Amino acid sequence: MLRLSLAWRISLVLILAVIALQILSSVAFFVRRDAATEAGFRAPLPDQVASLATLLDGASAEQQRLVLRALNGPSFDASVSEAPVPMAEAGSRIGWLEAAIRRNLAPGDGREVVARRSGPALEGQPVRRGLRRLFMRDPIEIIVGLAGRRSLVLRPADSLNIRLFGFPSGFVASLVGFAVAILAGLAILRETRPITRLAAAVERFGQGMQAEALPETGSPETRSLVRAFNAMQSRIAGLVQGRTFVVAAIAHDLRTHLTRLRLRVAMLPDDAMRDRAERDVEDMQALVEEALAYAKSTRSAAARAPVDLVALVDDIARSRIEAGAPVVFTPPAEPIQVLASRLALGRALGNLIDNAVAYGGSAELSIEAGRDEIGIFVEDRGPGIPEADRERILEPFERLEASRGRDTGGAGLGLAIVREIVDAHGGRLAITARPGGGSRFGIVLPA
């Protein structure tokens, strides 16, 4: 479904409103003329010229003067010449107008009809072309033969297109309004362009957490919004980097102390106490490593490159299979490529596979490619995840198993790391129930 931006919607409303106004005014004018003259939808100017010539043929001199006096005005000049219809140069004649006048004459009426431009073409000057001809129209002259080798000479003062179709001046104003609407639409597009850039910058910042200063352009309100966004993303990026630095520093110091503690534990004389102490040290070491991995995953988006998704999933699955894990992968028939960080995407997929094996007993991998999205799915045959808990388990340090013991699960950071990596790639992590029991985790990325 086509989704138009705010600027395009406003512009289309303006343009469609003007078009509807033009159509309604045109229909109303022609219907009114049809009822008044029974002329149907004929063009007024050719119809009037043919009717006037027929009327003057049988009129007396006094009647001719009365007709011409009633017809002449500021926008129309008509006169009867005692000279026959003159010859006109082919370059100055308006052939389609002559044909239109002849079609309105009675059948068999073979009188001469000449419609020509009476401007530079008659004076031997070159005829205007292109835009000059469009905006600087030459006056026209229509000459129709009358009985007795006379001729009717008409000179419309208005533009030819207005006189030909008989549109009132209000319709011409609507044409100007249509042009103004187009210009207004272009102005709206220009004014909303900073908002479009701002929306794209918000999306990029949400994926990579990297501050990107936007130029402060547009209206005062838009500039104020962009300025506030620039300041906000700088503060957020600084907070994230500061948190990562603190976690990395703590992890580094803890590693040093854990190494010393491991050495002291190894010298304990009691084997049972030494084994318990070593397990505690290993748990502390794993917790520190997971916390550091989560902090790094939320810092910024890794560099991306085209990745053979089928080969990546096959490598990860094969390494688990060789280690004795019950993992099955059914590759698609054709290769599939995505733009991603191979290392980060591999870590996210590895976390899902390890969770499926640990909590569901096995992992079944598959890839589904659509036109807009590509999904990597990991299914297990475990007890499943209640729908109310599917969003909660994606938060850091959240686990369905509440004992917090290392023997029954990790620190609750695995799925949080997966979600951060997938979000950084512009995708989403989908959790659904597997038909027949179990859970289905999907990493859905843009195609």
Secondary structure, 3 states (H helix, E strand, C coil): CCCCCHHHHHHHHHHHHHHHHHHHHHHHHHHHHHHHHCCCCCCHHHHHHHHHHHHHHCCCHHHHHHHHHHHCECCEEEEEECCCCCCCCHHHECHHHHHHHHHCCCCCCCCCEEEEECCHHHHCCCCCCHHHHHHCCCCEEEEEEECCCEEEEEEECCCHHHHHHCCCHHHHHHHHHHHHHHHHHHHHHHHHHHHHHHHHHHHHHHHHCCCCCCCCCCCHHHHHHHHHHHHHHHHHHHHHHHHHHHHHHHHHHHHHHHHHHHHHHHCCCCHHHHHHHHHHHHHHHHHHHHHHHHHHHCCCCCCCEEEEHHHHHHHHHHHHHHCCCCEEEECCCCCCEEEECHHHHHHHHHHHHHHHHHHHCCEEEEEEECCCEEEEEEECCCCCCCHHHCCHHHCCCCCCCCCCCHHHCCCCCHHHHHHHHHHHCCCEEEEEECCCCCEEEEEEEEC
